[in-house]
Amino acid sequence: MVHIKRLQENGADIVAIIGEIDASSSIELDLAIAKSVGEGYKKILVDCSALEYISSAGLGVFMSYIEELRDKNVAFVLFGLKEKVLNTFSILGLADLLKIATGKEDAMKLANELSV
Amino acid sequence: MNYQYNIGCSLHNLKGVREFIRTSLQHYDISDLEMGAIVLAMDEMCSNLMIHAHHCNPDHVIQIRIVANDPHKFIFEIIDDGMMFDINDFSEPEIGNLVHEKRKGGLGIRLVKTIMDKIEYKKEGDKNVCRLFKTV
C-alpha cells in the first residue's frame, strides 16, 4: 500500500511517497511523476522519508523518466531515503544515475543549482 | 527449521510474501540490510513468476519454502506448476540501455542475481522448483 501526496513549495513540486512501492503499487508512483512532469514543473523533489520499501518496479519508474527529465531540463532530486531503501538503489548502481540528497533543504539547494 | 507459505498469484499478495520472509527469519542473526535484500529478492522472484508464468491469476497458487538447517545458510524454494521461467536464461540488461529504452522491467533479475549466491531450477514431478541459496 502506498499513498502519494504532492505539495508545492518555492516553485518546486514535492512528491511524498508514504508506504511501500512494489509491483502492485508502482503505477501510482508513475502516475504522480507523470502528472508533475505534465504540469510543467522544472523542479521536482521526491520526499522518500516515509518510503519503507521499494522493489525494482518502483526503481524502474524512476529510470524510465531519466531521459525525459533531462530533455525537459527538469531538476529531479530524491531526498530522505532510509538506509534500507538507499541500499536497493546502491545494489543496482542507480545512486549514480539519480540525484539523491539527504534532507529537503539539501534537495532544494541541489535543485536550484541544477536549474541554473 | 522449515517454513512454508502458499499464495495466489495476485500482486497484492507480495506484501504477504515479504511479511512471511521477515517473520520466518526474525530470530536468526541477520543484519537489517541483509534481511532487506533477501526480502527484496524474494519479492522480485515471486512478482516475476506471478506476472510471466501465471498472468497474475489469483487462482494459481505458488508455494514458498524456507529451509534453514544451518542458521547461516538458507535455501529459499519457490514451487509452482506454470511455465518454467528460468532467470539464468536472461542476461541482465545494461543499466544505460534501460534508461534509453525507458523499460520499467529488467532490474529485478539483476537484483536477485546480485543478492543471492546461487539460483537453481529443477523439474520435480509436474512441479517447477526454484532454489535460491544464501549464506549470511
gemmi code that builds the backbone of each chain (N, CA, C; Angstrom):
import gemmi

chains = {
    "A": [
        ("MET", (0.838, -1.202, 0.000), (0.000, 0.000, 0.000), (0.868, 1.244, 0.000)),
        ("VAL", (0.486, 2.176, -0.836), (1.247, 3.414, -0.865), (0.290, 4.599, -0.989)),
        ("HIS", (0.681, 5.690, -0.345), (-0.038, 6.948, -0.527), (0.953, 7.929, -1.107)),
        ("ILE", (0.495, 8.714, -2.071), (1.389, 9.705, -2.642), (0.737, 11.071, -2.535)),
        ("LYS", (1.475, 11.991, -1.915), (0.952, 13.349, -1.738), (1.842, 14.300, -2.505)),
        ("ARG", (1.208, 15.324, -3.081), (2.011, 16.340, -3.752), (1.723, 17.692, -3.136)),
        ("LEU", (2.786, 18.456, -2.898), (2.584, 19.831, -2.451), (3.657, 20.706, -3.080)),
        ("GLN", (3.369, 22.002, -3.171), (4.282, 22.882, -3.884), (4.950, 23.840, -2.905)),
        ("GLU", (6.240, 24.009, -3.090), (6.997, 24.879, -2.201), (8.046, 25.619, -3.021)),
        ("ASN", (8.070, 26.930, -2.952), (9.060, 27.761, -3.675), (9.200, 27.335, -5.140)),
        ("GLY", (8.088, 27.087, -5.780), (8.118, 26.747, -7.211), (8.490, 25.304, -7.504)),
        ("ALA", (8.781, 24.540, -6.460), (9.117, 23.131, -6.674), (7.902, 22.272, -6.338)),
        ("ASP", (7.773, 21.157, -7.054), (6.707, 20.206, -6.737), (7.335, 19.126, -5.851)),
        ("ILE", (6.754, 18.937, -4.684), (7.297, 17.914, -3.785), (6.348, 16.714, -3.776)),
        ("VAL", (6.875, 15.585, -4.225), (6.084, 14.347, -4.303), (6.501, 13.469, -3.124)),
        ("ALA", (5.593, 13.286, -2.177), (5.929, 12.496, -0.983), (5.365, 11.081, -1.118)),
        ("ILE", (6.232, 10.101, -0.958), (5.802, 8.702, -1.062), (5.702, 8.136, 0.357)),
        ("ILE", (4.511, 7.657, 0.693), (4.298, 7.133, 2.037), (3.913, 5.662, 1.937)),
        ("GLY", (4.766, 4.790, 2.454), (4.462, 3.358, 2.439), (5.432, 2.565, 1.587)),
        ("GLU", (4.901, 1.574, 0.885), (5.743, 0.634, 0.161), (5.429, 0.644, -1.334)),
        ("ILE", (6.471, 0.607, -2.152), (6.272, 0.535, -3.603), (6.735, -0.834, -4.084)),
        ("ASP", (5.801, -1.627, -4.583), (6.149, -2.909, -5.196), (5.443, -3.007, -6.541)),
        ("ALA", (5.412, -4.209, -7.123), (4.840, -4.353, -8.459), (3.344, -4.018, -8.486)),
        ("SER", (2.680, -4.094, -7.321), (1.245, -3.794, -7.319), (0.976, -2.299, -7.177)),
        ("SER", (1.946, -1.537, -6.690), (1.677, -0.120, -6.416), (2.537, 0.852, -7.216)),
        ("SER", (3.470, 0.327, -8.036), (4.379, 1.236, -8.739), (3.647, 2.145, -9.722)),
        ("ILE", (2.491, 1.704, -10.192), (1.700, 2.506, -11.127), (1.320, 3.860, -10.511)),
        ("GLU", (1.103, 3.870, -9.203), (0.718, 5.122, -8.543), (1.862, 6.132, -8.538)),
        ("LEU", (3.079, 5.604, -8.364), (4.256, 6.471, -8.430), (4.409, 7.016, -9.853)),
        ("ASP", (4.205, 6.131, -10.810), (4.313, 6.504, -12.222), (3.326, 7.634, -12.545)),
        ("LEU", (2.089, 7.480, -12.100), (1.061, 8.487, -12.379), (1.405, 9.830, -11.730)),
        ("ALA", (1.900, 9.775, -10.494), (2.212, 11.016, -9.773), (3.345, 11.766, -10.468)),
        ("ILE", (4.376, 11.044, -10.898), (5.501, 11.714, -11.568), (5.049, 12.233, -12.938)),
        ("ALA", (4.252, 11.425, -13.642), (3.745, 11.851, -14.950), (2.954, 13.158, -14.821)),
        ("LYS", (2.165, 13.257, -13.761), (1.358, 14.460, -13.524), (2.247, 15.668, -13.269)),
        ("SER", (3.226, 15.441, -12.403), (4.131, 16.527, -12.046), (4.884, 17.036, -13.277)),
        ("VAL", (5.397, 16.110, -14.076), (6.124, 16.486, -15.294), (5.148, 17.156, -16.269)),
        ("GLY", (3.957, 16.567, -16.396), (2.942, 17.079, -17.324), (2.488, 18.484, -16.978)),
        ("GLU", (2.505, 18.810, -15.695), (2.086, 20.159, -15.278), (3.219, 21.169, -15.459)),
        ("GLY", (4.358, 20.693, -15.920), (5.439, 21.599, -16.307), (6.396, 22.037, -15.206)),
        ("TYR", (6.400, 21.359, -14.093), (7.342, 21.743, -13.026), (8.779, 21.540, -13.490)),
        ("LYS", (9.629, 22.496, -13.158), (11.048, 22.403, -13.542), (11.887, 21.891, -12.379)),
        ("LYS", (11.271, 21.877, -11.194), (11.960, 21.311, -10.034), (11.015, 20.312, -9.375)),
        ("ILE", (11.416, 19.064, -9.368), (10.592, 18.035, -8.734), (11.434, 17.359, -7.656)),
        ("LEU", (10.940, 17.434, -6.427), (11.652, 16.795, -5.311), (10.808, 15.612, -4.844)),
        ("VAL", (11.441, 14.471, -4.666), (10.695, 13.290, -4.211), (11.064, 13.022, -2.761)),
        ("ASP", (10.081, 13.203, -1.891), (10.292, 13.006, -0.458), (10.145, 11.512, -0.131)),
        ("CYS", (11.268, 10.872, 0.184), (11.269, 9.423, 0.449), (11.377, 9.126, 1.943)),
        ("SER", (11.140, 10.141, 2.788), (11.362, 9.928, 4.226), (10.356, 8.941, 4.829)),
        ("ALA", (9.203, 8.763, 4.188), (8.241, 7.782, 4.692), (8.113, 6.590, 3.739)),
        ("LEU", (9.116, 6.443, 2.862), (9.137, 5.289, 1.955), (9.820, 4.134, 2.688)),
        ("GLU", (9.053, 3.096, 2.935), (9.561, 1.990, 3.761), (10.200, 0.885, 2.924)),
        ("TYR", (9.825, 0.819, 1.661), (10.298, -0.290, 0.825), (10.125, 0.072, -0.637)),
        ("ILE", (11.084, -0.343, -1.449), (10.907, -0.167, -2.894), (11.486, -1.390, -3.606)),
        ("SER", (10.764, -1.916, -4.578), (11.294, -3.035, -5.364), (11.652, -2.507, -6.749)),
        ("SER", (12.088, -3.407, -7.616), (12.557, -2.971, -8.930), (11.452, -2.286, -9.731)),
        ("ALA", (10.206, -2.609, -9.427), (9.093, -1.973, -10.148), (9.114, -0.457, -9.922)),
        ("GLY", (9.404, -0.066, -8.689), (9.484, 1.364, -8.364), (10.736, 2.001, -8.927)),
        ("LEU", (11.847, 1.276, -8.823), (13.111, 1.803, -9.365), (12.976, 2.009, -10.870)),
        ("GLY", (12.279, 1.079, -11.514), (12.081, 1.161, -12.959), (11.310, 2.413, -13.346)),
        ("VAL", (10.393, 2.834, -12.491), (9.639, 4.060, -12.776), (10.595, 5.252, -12.813)),
        ("PHE", (11.452, 5.347, -11.804), (12.420, 6.462, -11.798), (13.307, 6.414, -13.038)),
        ("MET", (13.782, 5.206, -13.355), (14.672, 5.040, -14.508), (14.008, 5.509, -15.798)),
        ("SER", (12.700, 5.190, -15.917), (12.013, 5.450, -17.174), (11.831, 6.948, -17.441)),
        ("TYR", (12.007, 7.777, -16.392), (11.849, 9.224, -16.578), (13.164, 9.964, -16.773)),
        ("ILE", (14.286, 9.270, -16.577), (15.585, 9.960, -16.587), (15.795, 10.776, -17.868)),
        ("GLU", (15.534, 10.165, -19.024), (15.783, 10.878, -20.282), (14.814, 12.038, -20.516)),
        ("GLU", (13.547, 11.786, -20.209), (12.538, 12.844, -20.405), (12.856, 14.059, -19.526)),
        ("LEU", (13.265, 13.781, -18.298), (13.587, 14.867, -17.373), (14.802, 15.647, -17.872)),
        ("ARG", (15.760, 14.905, -18.406), (16.967, 15.552, -18.943), (16.580, 16.431, -20.142)),
        ("ASP", (15.759, 15.872, -21.051), (15.346, 16.617, -22.247), (14.561, 17.877, -21.893)),
        ("LYS", (13.764, 17.792, -20.828), (12.915, 18.931, -20.463), (13.579, 19.843, -19.444)),
        ("ASN", (14.853, 19.575, -19.151), (15.591, 20.375, -18.166), (14.890, 20.451, -16.810)),
        ("VAL", (14.391, 19.334, -16.376), (13.743, 19.286, -15.068), (14.767, 18.801, -14.039)),
        ("ALA", (14.915, 19.567, -12.960), (15.778, 19.126, -11.860), (14.965, 18.158, -11.005)),
        ("PHE", (15.447, 16.945, -10.898), (14.688, 15.884, -10.213), (15.576, 15.337, -9.098)),
        ("VAL", (15.162, 15.544, -7.860), (16.018, 15.158, -6.733), (15.221, 14.346, -5.719)),
        ("LEU", (15.788, 13.223, -5.301), (15.177, 12.408, -4.251), (15.826, 12.776, -2.922)),
        ("PHE", (15.054, 12.768, -1.860), (15.683, 13.032, -0.555), (15.016, 12.216, 0.555)),
        ("GLY", (15.758, 12.114, 1.673), (15.213, 11.472, 2.872), (15.145, 9.961, 2.801)),
        ("LEU", (15.987, 9.339, 1.955), (15.899, 7.872, 1.818), (16.429, 7.164, 3.061)),
        ("LYS", (15.689, 6.193, 3.535), (16.163, 5.362, 4.643), (17.285, 4.474, 4.116)),
        ("GLU", (18.146, 4.013, 5.031), (19.316, 3.232, 4.627), (18.919, 1.993, 3.813)),
        ("LYS", (17.846, 1.303, 4.279), (17.451, 0.064, 3.590), (16.957, 0.344, 2.169)),
        ("VAL", (16.323, 1.498, 1.982), (15.831, 1.868, 0.651), (17.007, 2.287, -0.235)),
        ("LEU", (17.911, 3.073, 0.345), (19.097, 3.521, -0.388), (19.923, 2.319, -0.834)),
        ("ASN", (19.950, 1.284, 0.015), (20.709, 0.075, -0.304), (20.207, -0.567, -1.603)),
        ("THR", (18.891, -0.543, -1.817), (18.323, -1.107, -3.040), (18.817, -0.332, -4.265)),
        ("PHE", (18.868, 0.996, -4.144), (19.393, 1.821, -5.241), (20.865, 1.487, -5.470)),
        ("SER", (21.596, 1.307, -4.367), (23.042, 1.092, -4.469), (23.374, -0.251, -5.103)),
        ("ILE", (22.603, -1.303, -4.765), (22.867, -2.630, -5.331), (22.894, -2.544, -6.859)),
        ("LEU", (22.013, -1.724, -7.414), (21.903, -1.617, -8.869), (22.788, -0.526, -9.465)),
        ("GLY", (23.441, 0.243, -8.603), (24.256, 1.341, -9.110), (23.424, 2.520, -9.588)),
        ("LEU", (22.177, 2.589, -9.131), (21.307, 3.691, -9.565), (21.572, 4.964, -8.797)),
        ("ALA", (22.247, 4.824, -7.667), (22.523, 6.008, -6.851), (23.325, 7.027, -7.664)),
        ("ASP", (24.055, 6.546, -8.685), (24.855, 7.467, -9.511), (24.032, 8.109, -10.624)),
        ("LEU", (22.947, 7.450, -11.011), (22.143, 7.952, -12.130), (21.112, 8.982, -11.687)),
        ("LEU", (20.731, 8.890, -10.413), (19.709, 9.798, -9.902), (20.344, 10.750, -8.898)),
        ("LYS", (19.766, 11.933, -8.774), (20.285, 12.886, -7.790), (19.623, 12.573, -6.447)),
        ("ILE", (20.451, 12.322, -5.453), (19.924, 11.962, -4.147), (20.515, 12.891, -3.087)),
        ("ALA", (19.631, 13.544, -2.331), (20.079, 14.455, -1.277), (19.642, 13.910, 0.079)),
        ("THR", (20.246, 14.445, 1.139), (19.932, 13.952, 2.484), (18.551, 14.440, 2.929)),
        ("GLY", (18.411, 15.774, 3.074), (17.137, 16.311, 3.550), (16.511, 17.237, 2.526)),
        ("LYS", (15.369, 17.809, 2.907), (14.630, 18.653, 1.968), (15.412, 19.907, 1.572)),
        ("GLU", (16.093, 20.516, 2.571), (16.847, 21.742, 2.266), (17.962, 21.479, 1.265)),
        ("ASP", (18.675, 20.363, 1.492), (19.749, 19.998, 0.558), (19.175, 19.739, -0.826)),
        ("ALA", (18.024, 19.070, -0.832), (17.391, 18.718, -2.108), (16.997, 19.983, -2.864)),
        ("MET", (16.436, 20.961, -2.130), (16.008, 22.224, -2.735), (17.229, 22.973, -3.280)),
        ("LYS", (18.307, 22.961, -2.496), (19.536, 23.651, -2.898), (20.082, 23.023, -4.188)),
        ("LEU", (20.110, 21.691, -4.181), (20.624, 20.966, -5.344), (19.761, 21.242, -6.576)),
        ("ALA", (18.446, 21.246, -6.368), (17.524, 21.505, -7.486), (17.734, 22.907, -8.034)),
        ("ASN", (17.953, 23.886, -7.140), (18.197, 25.262, -7.586), (19.491, 25.356, -8.388)),
        ("GLU", (20.518, 24.643, -7.920), (21.804, 24.652, -8.646), (21.645, 24.017, -10.021)),
        ("LEU", (20.887, 22.920, -10.064), (20.713, 22.185, -11.321), (19.901, 22.981, -12.335)),
        ("SER", (18.990, 23.830, -11.840), (18.129, 24.548, -12.798), (18.723, 25.882, -13.238)),
        ("VAL", (19.938, 26.216, -12.781), (20.573, 27.471, -13.233), (20.937, 27.344, -14.711)),
    ],
    "B": [
        ("MET", (15.030, -25.966, 10.694), (13.653, -25.486, 10.651), (13.223, -25.225, 9.210)),
        ("ASN", (11.962, -25.541, 8.932), (11.401, -25.244, 7.621), (10.175, -24.345, 7.794)),
        ("TYR", (9.984, -23.474, 6.867), (8.830, -22.590, 6.916), (8.143, -22.649, 5.552)),
        ("GLN", (6.837, -22.557, 5.575), (6.117, -22.708, 4.313), (4.961, -21.725, 4.195)),
        ("TYR", (4.716, -21.275, 2.985), (3.673, -20.277, 2.756), (3.120, -20.487, 1.351)),
        ("ASN", (1.810, -20.524, 1.230), (1.174, -20.667, -0.089), (0.413, -19.377, -0.423)),
        ("ILE", (0.573, -18.922, -1.649), (-0.161, -17.708, -2.027), (-0.697, -17.787, -3.438)),
        ("GLY", (-1.798, -17.088, -3.668), (-2.368, -16.951, -5.002), (-1.568, -15.906, -5.771)),
        ("CYS", (-1.586, -16.032, -7.104), (-0.756, -15.168, -7.935), (-1.372, -13.791, -8.183)),
        ("SER", (-1.597, -13.059, -7.122), (-2.032, -11.670, -7.252), (-0.907, -10.798, -6.714)),
        ("LEU", (-0.607, -9.738, -7.432), (0.489, -8.858, -6.990), (0.188, -8.236, -5.625)),
        ("HIS", (-1.099, -8.207, -5.266), (-1.450, -7.673, -3.948), (-0.958, -8.585, -2.828)),
        ("ASN", (-0.585, -9.825, -3.169), (-0.080, -10.759, -2.153), (1.419, -10.634, -1.906)),
        ("LEU", (2.077, -9.754, -2.649), (3.531, -9.610, -2.471), (3.867, -9.133, -1.062)),
        ("LYS", (2.997, -8.293, -0.525), (3.214, -7.810, 0.844), (3.261, -9.005, 1.815)),
        ("GLY", (2.373, -9.966, 1.572), (2.341, -11.179, 2.396), (3.622, -11.984, 2.276)),
        ("VAL", (4.180, -12.020, 1.076), (5.458, -12.721, 0.854), (6.541, -12.064, 1.705)),
        ("ARG", (6.570, -10.751, 1.662), (7.618, -10.024, 2.410), (7.453, -10.258, 3.903)),
        ("GLU", (6.218, -10.238, 4.371), (5.979, -10.457, 5.804), (6.356, -11.874, 6.214)),
        ("PHE", (6.051, -12.840, 5.350), (6.381, -14.242, 5.643), (7.898, -14.408, 5.803)),
        ("ILE", (8.661, -13.813, 4.893), (10.128, -13.932, 4.956), (10.648, -13.277, 6.247)),
        ("ARG", (10.178, -12.060, 6.500), (10.659, -11.338, 7.697), (10.305, -12.088, 8.975)),
        ("THR", (9.064, -12.568, 9.065), (8.621, -13.254, 10.276), (9.381, -14.555, 10.468)),
        ("SER", (9.563, -15.316, 9.388), (10.240, -16.606, 9.495), (11.694, -16.436, 9.929)),
        ("LEU", (12.321, -15.367, 9.482), (13.768, -15.202, 9.722), (14.082, -14.278, 10.895)),
        ("GLN", (13.037, -13.840, 11.600), (13.280, -12.794, 12.607), (14.208, -13.230, 13.738)),
        ("HIS", (14.269, -14.527, 14.035), (15.105, -14.954, 15.167), (16.502, -15.393, 14.747)),
        ("TYR", (16.819, -15.226, 13.478), (18.166, -15.566, 13.019), (19.033, -14.309, 13.061)),
        ("ASP", (20.327, -14.558, 13.091), (21.267, -13.454, 13.191), (21.530, -12.872, 11.791)),
        ("ILE", (20.605, -12.051, 11.349), (20.698, -11.459, 10.008), (20.603, -9.938, 10.160)),
        ("SER", (21.548, -9.219, 9.573), (21.517, -7.751, 9.707), (20.290, -7.196, 8.977)),
        ("ASP", (19.903, -5.985, 9.351), (18.736, -5.353, 8.718), (18.914, -5.222, 7.208)),
        ("LEU", (20.144, -4.863, 6.809), (20.386, -4.673, 5.378), (20.299, -5.993, 4.621)),
        ("GLU", (20.851, -7.059, 5.230), (20.787, -8.374, 4.573), (19.345, -8.875, 4.507)),
        ("MET", (18.634, -8.653, 5.612), (17.224, -9.051, 5.640), (16.460, -8.314, 4.535)),
        ("GLY", (16.699, -7.011, 4.439), (16.038, -6.211, 3.411), (16.328, -6.746, 2.015)),
        ("ALA", (17.575, -7.144, 1.794), (17.978, -7.635, 0.476), (17.307, -8.979, 0.173)),
        ("ILE", (17.247, -9.858, 1.170), (16.619, -11.174, 0.961), (15.120, -10.999, 0.666)),
        ("VAL", (14.476, -10.149, 1.452), (13.045, -9.881, 1.259), (12.815, -9.333, -0.162)),
        ("LEU", (13.680, -8.427, -0.578), (13.581, -7.831, -1.916), (13.740, -8.897, -3.007)),
        ("ALA", (14.744, -9.756, -2.851), (14.982, -10.787, -3.871), (13.779, -11.719, -3.997)),
        ("MET", (13.177, -12.078, -2.869), (12.026, -12.988, -2.919), (10.793, -12.296, -3.505)),
        ("ASP", (10.635, -11.014, -3.208), (9.550, -10.227, -3.800), (9.723, -10.209, -5.333)),
        ("GLU", (10.955, -9.970, -5.781), (11.232, -9.911, -7.218), (10.941, -11.261, -7.890)),
        ("MET", (11.381, -12.349, -7.242), (11.166, -13.681, -7.814), (9.679, -13.989, -7.926)),
        ("CYS", (8.942, -13.699, -6.843), (7.509, -14.006, -6.854), (6.760, -13.120, -7.840)),
        ("SER", (7.105, -11.833, -7.909), (6.363, -10.977, -8.835), (6.651, -11.383, -10.283)),
        ("ASN", (7.912, -11.730, -10.577), (8.247, -12.224, -11.924), (7.412, -13.438, -12.294)),
        ("LEU", (7.367, -14.382, -11.365), (6.649, -15.629, -11.605), (5.141, -15.377, -11.771)),
        ("MET", (4.602, -14.533, -10.895), (3.166, -14.222, -10.969), (2.813, -13.584, -12.315)),
        ("ILE", (3.669, -12.653, -12.747), (3.374, -11.914, -13.974), (3.622, -12.778, -15.217)),
        ("HIS", (4.825, -13.378, -15.291), (5.232, -14.024, -16.549), (4.743, -15.459, -16.709)),
        ("ALA", (4.601, -16.204, -15.608), (4.180, -17.602, -15.750), (2.703, -17.795, -15.410)),
        ("HIS", (2.128, -16.858, -14.643), (0.745, -17.079, -14.196), (-0.208, -15.928, -14.549)),
        ("HIS", (0.304, -14.920, -15.262), (-0.520, -13.797, -15.705), (-1.392, -13.239, -14.584)),
        ("CYS", (-0.831, -13.247, -13.375), (-1.494, -12.674, -12.195), (-2.861, -13.288, -11.915)),
        ("ASN", (-3.011, -14.565, -12.238), (-4.275, -15.240, -11.939), (-4.294, -15.653, -10.462)),
        ("PRO", (-5.169, -15.042, -9.668), (-5.149, -15.300, -8.217), (-5.529, -16.745, -7.848)),
        ("ASP", (-6.104, -17.483, -8.808), (-6.442, -18.888, -8.540), (-5.234, -19.809, -8.678)),
        ("HIS", (-4.184, -19.319, -9.300), (-2.942, -20.100, -9.393), (-2.155, -19.899, -8.100)),
        ("VAL", (-1.714, -21.020, -7.534), (-1.037, -20.924, -6.234), (0.442, -21.257, -6.378)),
        ("ILE", (1.276, -20.454, -5.745), (2.691, -20.810, -5.665), (3.049, -21.042, -4.194)),
        ("GLN", (4.032, -21.909, -4.009), (4.420, -22.259, -2.640), (5.838, -21.745, -2.389)),
        ("ILE", (6.016, -21.154, -1.228), (7.352, -20.670, -0.857), (7.801, -21.457, 0.365)),
        ("ARG", (9.011, -21.981, 0.316), (9.540, -22.704, 1.479), (10.907, -22.150, 1.826)),
        ("ILE", (11.157, -22.085, 3.118), (12.494, -21.691, 3.568), (13.074, -22.884, 4.313)),
        ("VAL", (14.226, -23.342, 3.881), (14.905, -24.447, 4.547), (16.105, -23.842, 5.272)),
        ("ALA", (16.083, -23.985, 6.582), (17.150, -23.396, 7.397), (17.749, -24.467, 8.303)),
        ("ASN", (18.513, -25.371, 7.714), (19.145, -26.431, 8.510), (20.379, -25.905, 9.239)),
        ("ASP", (20.970, -24.880, 8.682), (22.124, -24.225, 9.283), (21.689, -22.776, 9.517)),
        ("PRO", (21.945, -22.195, 10.714), (21.436, -20.835, 10.984), (22.042, -19.745, 10.098)),
        ("HIS", (23.083, -20.091, 9.334), (23.673, -19.078, 8.459), (23.499, -19.393, 6.977)),
        ("LYS", (22.925, -20.566, 6.699), (22.757, -20.952, 5.294), (21.281, -21.228, 5.025)),
        ("PHE", (20.730, -20.476, 4.136), (19.299, -20.602, 3.857), (19.068, -21.038, 2.414)),
        ("ILE", (18.057, -21.883, 2.260), (17.605, -22.217, 0.910), (16.157, -21.744, 0.800)),
        ("PHE", (15.907, -20.927, -0.174), (14.549, -20.439, -0.417), (14.018, -21.174, -1.639)),
        ("GLU", (12.889, -21.827, -1.477), (12.313, -22.577, -2.598), (11.010, -21.927, -3.046)),
        ("ILE", (10.850, -21.847, -4.346), (9.583, -21.364, -4.895), (9.071, -22.462, -5.821)),
        ("ILE", (7.891, -22.981, -5.503), (7.377, -24.141, -6.229), (6.077, -23.762, -6.925)),
        ("ASP", (6.004, -24.081, -8.216), (4.769, -23.796, -8.941), (4.623, -24.802, -10.068)),
        ("ASP", (3.499, -24.724, -10.764), (3.299, -25.673, -11.866), (3.009, -24.936, -13.174)),
        ("GLY", (3.513, -23.740, -13.281), (3.316, -22.974, -14.523), (4.435, -23.254, -15.505)),
        ("MET", (4.564, -22.349, -16.470), (5.654, -22.450, -17.426), (6.945, -22.117, -16.689)),
        ("MET", (8.015, -22.886, -16.956), (9.242, -22.598, -16.219), (9.855, -21.284, -16.699)),
        ("PHE", (10.210, -20.466, -15.751), (10.751, -19.142, -16.053), (12.109, -19.056, -15.367)),
        ("ASP", (13.151, -19.472, -16.103), (14.487, -19.574, -15.508), (15.239, -18.264, -15.713)),
        ("ILE", (15.475, -17.561, -14.606), (16.115, -16.242, -14.771), (17.575, -16.376, -15.198)),
        ("ASN", (18.151, -17.586, -15.049), (19.528, -17.776, -15.518), (19.614, -17.664, -17.044)),
        ("ASP", (18.456, -17.876, -17.709), (18.427, -17.774, -19.176), (18.375, -16.319, -19.654)),
        ("PHE", (18.158, -15.403, -18.741), (18.040, -13.995, -19.132), (19.305, -13.255, -18.743)),
        ("SER", (19.882, -12.565, -19.712), (21.055, -11.771, -19.354), (20.540, -10.447, -18.809)),
        ("GLU", (21.245, -9.947, -17.810), (20.799, -8.685, -17.213), (21.045, -7.561, -18.206)),
        ("PRO", (20.052, -6.721, -18.414), (20.253, -5.596, -19.336), (21.221, -4.584, -18.741)),
        ("GLU", (21.937, -3.893, -19.620), (22.807, -2.808, -19.162), (21.932, -1.697, -18.605)),
        ("ILE", (22.374, -1.106, -17.515), (21.597, -0.026, -16.901), (21.376, 1.113, -17.912)),
        ("GLY", (22.413, 1.441, -18.670), (22.307, 2.527, -19.655), (21.223, 2.246, -20.689)),
        ("ASN", (21.128, 0.976, -21.122), (20.095, 0.619, -22.097), (18.698, 0.757, -21.510)),
        ("LEU", (18.579, 0.423, -20.225), (17.263, 0.534, -19.582), (16.803, 1.985, -19.584)),
        ("VAL", (17.732, 2.895, -19.327), (17.383, 4.315, -19.293), (16.918, 4.743, -20.677)),
        ("HIS", (17.689, 4.335, -21.695), (17.389, 4.760, -23.057), (16.071, 4.177, -23.564)),
        ("GLU", (15.846, 2.908, -23.258), (14.639, 2.258, -23.785), (13.410, 2.523, -22.925)),
        ("LYS", (13.592, 3.253, -21.858), (12.502, 3.570, -20.921), (11.788, 2.299, -20.453)),
        ("ARG", (12.569, 1.242, -20.302), (11.962, -0.012, -19.853), (11.790, 0.010, -18.352)),
        ("LYS", (10.644, -0.457, -17.912), (10.409, -0.455, -16.473), (10.750, -1.814, -15.866)),
        ("GLY", (11.086, -2.791, -16.718), (11.435, -4.105, -16.183), (12.903, -4.395, -16.368)),
        ("GLY", (13.310, -5.577, -15.948), (14.693, -5.995, -16.184), (15.622, -5.766, -15.012)),
        ("LEU", (15.212, -4.878, -14.119), (16.071, -4.593, -12.974), (15.986, -5.679, -11.911)),
        ("GLY", (14.826, -6.317, -11.849), (14.576, -7.311, -10.805), (15.539, -8.484, -10.877)),
        ("ILE", (15.774, -8.960, -12.105), (16.667, -10.104, -12.304), (18.072, -9.746, -11.844)),
        ("ARG", (18.489, -8.535, -12.185), (19.810, -8.066, -11.761), (19.905, -8.056, -10.219)),
        ("LEU", (18.839, -7.572, -9.593), (18.823, -7.526, -8.122), (18.963, -8.927, -7.531)),
        ("VAL", (18.149, -9.869, -8.026), (18.156, -11.227, -7.467), (19.528, -11.864, -7.642)),
        ("LYS", (20.110, -11.710, -8.821), (21.413, -12.335, -9.075), (22.502, -11.709, -8.208)),
        ("THR", (22.355, -10.435, -7.915), (23.347, -9.769, -7.060), (23.198, -10.219, -5.612)),
        ("ILE", (21.967, -10.378, -5.158), (21.713, -10.659, -3.748), (21.946, -12.127, -3.393)),
        ("MET", (21.455, -13.032, -4.226), (21.544, -14.453, -3.895), (22.874, -15.049, -4.366)),
        ("ASP", (23.321, -16.115, -3.675), (24.603, -16.740, -4.034), (24.465, -17.634, -5.265)),
        ("LYS", (23.340, -18.329, -5.343), (23.153, -19.285, -6.436), (21.662, -19.486, -6.674)),
        ("ILE", (21.275, -19.690, -7.933), (19.865, -19.924, -8.255), (19.790, -21.167, -9.138)),
        ("GLU", (18.987, -22.129, -8.724), (18.875, -23.396, -9.466), (17.415, -23.682, -9.785)),
        ("TYR", (17.173, -24.314, -10.912), (15.803, -24.732, -11.247), (15.786, -26.238, -11.466)),
        ("LYS", (14.750, -26.888, -10.975), (14.607, -28.329, -11.219), (13.143, -28.634, -11.481)),
        ("LYS", (12.913, -29.632, -12.312), (11.560, -30.119, -12.514), (11.426, -31.313, -11.565)),
        ("GLU", (10.480, -31.254, -10.644), (10.277, -32.381, -9.728), (8.839, -32.847, -9.901)),
        ("GLY", (8.666, -33.985, -10.603), (7.322, -34.429, -10.959), (6.747, -33.410, -11.926)),
        ("ASP", (5.542, -32.921, -11.633), (4.960, -31.920, -12.523), (5.160, -30.497, -11.972)),
        ("LYS", (6.051, -30.377, -10.992), (6.287, -29.056, -10.378), (7.639, -28.470, -10.798)),
        ("ASN", (7.675, -27.156, -10.876), (8.949, -26.460, -11.056), (9.421, -26.052, -9.671)),
        ("VAL", (10.662, -26.373, -9.364), (11.216, -25.944, -8.079), (12.399, -25.032, -8.353)),
        ("CYS", (12.283, -23.812, -7.868), (13.401, -22.878, -7.982), (14.031, -22.769, -6.606)),
        ("ARG", (15.334, -22.973, -6.513), (16.026, -22.884, -5.222), (17.022, -21.733, -5.266)),
        ("LEU", (16.895, -20.876, -4.271), (17.826, -19.752, -4.163), (18.640, -19.948, -2.894)),
        ("PHE", (19.944, -19.904, -3.015), (20.830, -20.167, -1.884), (21.422, -18.850, -1.378)),
        ("LYS", (21.447, -18.734, -0.041), (22.025, -17.533, 0.521), (22.712, -17.838, 1.854)),
        ("THR", (23.972, -17.504, 1.928), (24.706, -17.618, 3.186), (24.813, -16.222, 3.781)),
        ("VAL", (24.493, -16.118, 5.064), (24.579, -14.780, 5.701), (25.714, -14.772, 6.728)),
    ],
}
model = gemmi.Model(1)
for chain_id, residues in chains.items():
    chain = gemmi.Chain(chain_id)
    for i, (resn, *xyz) in enumerate(residues, 1):
        res = gemmi.Residue()
        res.name, res.seqid = resn, gemmi.SeqId(i, " ")
        for name, pos in zip(("N", "CA", "C"), xyz):
            atom = gemmi.Atom()
            atom.name, atom.element = name, gemmi.Element(name[0])
            atom.pos, atom.b_iso = gemmi.Position(*pos), 0.0
            res.add_atom(atom)
        chain.add_residue(res)
    model.add_chain(chain)
structure = gemmi.Structure()
structure.add_model(model)
structure.setup_entities()
